[in-house]
Amino acid sequence: MPFWKKFAALFAPAMLLMLSACATGFPAQVSRFQALPAPQGQSFVIQAADPKDRGGLEFSHYADLVRRHLLAQGYAEAPSPQAATLIVSLEYGVDDGRQQVRSTPGFGGYGGFGYSPWGFHRPYYSRFGYGRGFRSPFYYGWDDPFWGAGYDDIDVYTVFTSFLDMDIKRAADGQSVFEGTAKARSRSDDLQLLVPNLVEAMFTGFPGNSGEQIRITVPPPPRAR
């Protein structure tokens, strides 16, 4: 078989996987526990779980995304915590990443992958054990088909884990009615790209079935024409 045909046979599947990954959007894992009643005039306020975020402009930006989703669900915004029937608590973050070693396409041999942990900034711990898009080619989703695929050349890069925690409690007695976490892995640690996608994943099929852990893909933004 001519060399160029061997080259095409080896690389075409990999290129198709790369193109399909870029077209599918932002993959995230979402865990939800909920006992939310149907919206019947309940009002809400949004607060930062981390005291460092309270009053911050960045937090306000992400809280506004959540506010819009809750309004679209049929809930009303309360003028103050004292007037609210529901208290929404938000926390988000991204870790410092870990080094990923991945084999890339070659002409024989066996590749593999591995990683070594690095430190974390912001609180690493959340309820589901993760620290504090796909709108760029830096994203690598869950079960990346390239990892450990038996290729030759070595590619070293950093994988970041991001998360969004959202808890909703009744203001009257502090009883939890919703606990959710959305998380993702990416080549980027840019919260301005990650958090909006995590919010979209959290509200996809909201409030969901209690106890579920599902994978949700947020569609990529439409291409400019």
N, C-alpha and C positions, 0 to 999 in steps of 0.2 A: 504493500500500500504506500503511495507517495507520502512524503513527509507532511505536506499541507493537509492531507486528508486525516492523517493521524492526529495532527494538531487540532483540527476542527472537531474530530470525534471526542477528544478529551476535554476541550474547553467549552464547547457549545452548551452542554448541560449546566456547567457552572455559571456561564453568562446568563442563561435563562433564569436560573435561580436568583441571581443578583438583580436582574430586571424585575422579576416578579416581586421580590422583597421590597424594592423601591416603590412599587405601585400599590402595595396592599395597605399602607398606612402605618399607624402606631399601635403595635401590639402591647397589651397590658394584662396583668392578672388582677382581678377584682374579687375581694372577699366581702360578704355582706351578711349581717345579722339584723333583722328588723322586725318591729312590731308597730309600724306606723299606721295609724288610722287614715282613712281616706280624707283628703283635705276638706274641711268643713269650717273655714274661717279661721283656722289656727294662724297665729302670727309668729314670727321668728326674729331673732337677732343672731349675728355671726360674731364669734369671738375667737381670738387666737389662743390655742392651747399653750403655746410657748410665750411666757411673759415678755421675752425679748422682741416678739413680733407685734405686740400691742401698740397701736398708734402708728405703725410703720406704713410707708407708702407702698412698698412691695406687697405686704400682706393685704392692704386695702384693694390692690388691683386684683389679686386672686380671689379675695372674698367677694368682689363684685361679680366675678364669673359665677360663683356658687349662688349668689343672690338672684341672678337672672334665671338660673335653672330652677330654683325653688319657686320663684314667681310664676314661671311657666308651668310648674306642677300644680298650681292653684293655691299656694300658701301666700300669706300677706306679710309684708315687712312691718315690724313693730317700731314705733318711734324710740323706744328705750328698752333695756333689759327688764325693767319693772313691768312694762306693758306687754311683754312677749309671753306666749304660751309655750314656745319651743326655744331652746338655746342650742345653737349650732356651733360646735367647736372644731376648728381646723388646725392641722399641723402638716407641714410638708418639708421635704429636704432631699438631698442627694449626698451620697457618701463620697469619700476621696478616691474611690475606684480601686480596682485590683488589676494587676497585670495579667493579661491573657496572651498565651502563646498559641498561635494557630498556624497549621500548615496550609499552604496555598498550592494551587494546581501545579503538578509536575508531570514527569513522564515515567513514573515507576516508583517503587519503594512504598513505604508505609509511613504516614504521618500521624500526628496526634495533637493533643492539646493539653494545656495545664495552666495553672495560675498560681500566683503567690499573693497573699493579702497585703494591703497597705493600710495606712491609718485612715481615720474618718474625721470629718469636720461637721459641725452642727451635731445635735443629738443623734447618735446612730440608732438608738433603740426606739422602736415603736411597738404597738401592741402585737404586731405579727413578726417582730424580730428584724426589721429592716431600718436602715438609717434614713436620716432626713435627706430629636423627636422624629414621633417620626415625621419630622418636617424637614429632615436633612438626611444626606446619605451616611451620617455617622451612626445611625441606629442599627443595632443588632438585636433581634427579638429573641423570645424564648425558643429553645430548641433550634438554634441556628443550624441549617443543614450543612454548613461548611465545617463546623467544629468536629475535629476528630475524623475527618473524611478520608484519610489515607493519601494525602498529597505530600509533596517533597519540600518545597521552600517554606521557610519559617517567617511568620509575620507576628511581631510583638506589638500589642496595643493595650489600651486601658479600657476596661468595662466599668461603667458607673451604674449603681442601683439607686433609683429614685422612688419616692413614695408620697402618697397623700392620704392622711387619716381624716375622716370626717365622722364625728359623733353628734347625735341629736338627743337631747334630754328634755323631758317635761320640766318647765320652769317651776311648776307648783310643788313637785316632790323630788325632783332630781332623778327620776326614773329614766333609764336609757330606752329609747324607742328605735334607734338606728345606730349601728356601729359598722363602719366600712373602711376598707383600705384598698387603694389602687397602687400598684407598683409596676415598675418597668426597668429593663436594662438597656443601656444605650452607650454609644461611643461619645456622647456629649454630656456635660454636667451643667448645661445652661438651663437654669430653672425657668427662665422666661419662655423656653420652648417646651420644657417637660411638664410644668404644672398645668398649663391650659389643657394639654392632652390628657393628663391624669384626671382632671375635673370632668372632661368629656366622657372618659371611660367610666368614671364613678356614676354618672347620671344616665348612662346608656341602659335602658330597661329599668330605671329607678322606680321603686326602691328594691326591686328584685325579690327573690325567694330567700327566706331566712336560712342561713347556714350554707349558702352556695359559695363556691369559689369557681369563677369562670374566666375564660380568656376573651377579651374584647378587643377588637381592632377599630381604632378611630380612623375614619377615612382621611386620606391626605387632603390638603386644601386644593380646590380646583386650580388648574393651570391658567395662568394669565393668557389671554388671547390678543 
